[in-house]
Amino acid sequence: MRDDIQLRDIEPADLSIFYEHQLDADATRMAAFPARDRAAFDAHWAANVLGNPVAVKQTILVNGQVAGNIGSWPQDGVRLVGYWLGKEHWGKGVATRALTAFLHLVTERPLYAHVARHNAGSIRVLEKCGFRLEREEGVADGGHDVAELVLVLD
């Protein structure tokens, strides 16, 4: 039986789960994004996510349980999309189905996504949802250069 995937508005209790997700070493390696301590995490979510009136942000539910989050926001003159799933939900089609549903909420195009070149799973999710490679960039990450792909949905 296929898991039931739903999107809903973010609730305060979701943030503790999101915090735990971003602490996972495998997840931070795949995302090429360092974990934040609790104070930095809370400040980021308060100011940049929940406090951003033009951001669209949703909790991803799998069978009624919080599995991750997905959002879209304007940055540097374009609209971006990003998502983060708990590792227990990887490889099950959850991200693809959540992004497909989210693209019905956020209809502005073009829509851009940045993904680490080594994150094959996330690249595949984006491609399944119609994104195509636009360019590759190098990003400095704590003294390391990370190859990042920029994909676009027209």
N, C-alpha and C positions, 0 to 999 in steps of 0.2 A: 504494500500500500504506500502511496506517495504521501509525503508529509504535507500538511496544510500550511501554506505560507501566507501571512497577512502583514500589512503595514498599518501602523497606528501612530498617533501623536506620542512623542516622548513624554514619559511620566518621571517624576523625581526618583522613584525607586529604581528605574532603569540605569541610572548613572553608575551605581555601584557595580552592576554587571558589566557595563561598558569599561569601567576602570579596570576590572579584573581581566577583561579580554586584551586590553592594550598592554598589560604587564607580561603576557606570554612571550617568551624569548623567540619561539618559532614565528609567531605573528609579527613581531617587530623586525625580525630578519627578512621575512617575506615582503613586508611593506617598506623596508628600508627607512623606517621611522622609529626613533627612540621612544621608549616608554616615558611617561611623565610621572613624577611623584604625585601624591594625592592633591596637594595644594595647587600645583601647576595644572593638573588635570581639571580640577574644579574651576579654576580661574579661566582656563581656555574655554570650557563648556559654557560657563556663565556669560563671558564676554563675546566669544566668537561664534558660538553655535546657538544656544538658547536666546542670547541677547541680540542676535542679528535678525532684524525684522524681515529682511529680504532672502534669508536662507530658508530652504524647505528641508525639514528634518523629520525623520520617521524612525520608529523602532521596528525592527524586523522580528516577527514572531514565527516560530515553528511549533505547530500544534499547541498554540496558546502560550508558549514559553519564550522569553526574550532570548533571541539568538544573535542580535547585533543591531547595527544602525546603518542608515543610509541618508545621505544629504546632498544638497546642491546649493551653491552660493556663488555670487559674482566675485571675481578676483582678477585684477590686472586687465580689465576690460572684456573678460569672457566669463561665461557661466561654467563652473566646474561641477563634477559629481564625484562622490567618494563613498565608500562603504567599508565596514569592518565587521567581520563575523567571528564569533567564538570558534576556536579551532575544532571543536567537536562537530561543527556543521560544515566543515570544508569537504569538498569533493562529492557533495550530495545534490548539487543543483540548486541549493538554497539561494546563493548569490545571484545566479542567473534569473531565477523566478522573481526574486525581490527586485532586481534592477528592471526587469520587464514591467512589473507592476508600477514601479516608481516613475518610469518613463511616460506613463499615462498621467501622472500628477504634474510632472515638470515637462512641459511641451516646448519650451524655448529651445531653439536650435540656432546655431550649432551649440553642442554641449561637449565639453572637453573632460578628459580623464587623464591623470598622470599615474603611471604605474612603473615600479621598478622592473627593469628588463628581465631580471631573473624570476619574476613572479608569474610563471606560466599560467597558473590557475586563474589569476585575475585577468590576465590578457585574454584568455579564452572566454571568460565571462563577458567581457566587453565586446569581443568579436561576435559572440553569439547574439548579442543585443544590437548589432548593427554598427558598432564603432569600427573605425578603420585607422590604421597608423598614419599619423601626420608627420611626426618627426621624432628624433632621438635627441636627448639632451644629457649633459653631464651635470650632476648636482653634488655640491660639496656637503657631506654629511659627517660632521664631527671629525674633520680631517681626512675622511675617505671620499673618494669620488664614486658616485653611484650612477650607473647608466639608467636613465629614466626615459620611458616612452611616453609620448603624448598622443593619445587617440582622440578622435573626434566623431561625433554623430551629427550628420548634417540634417 
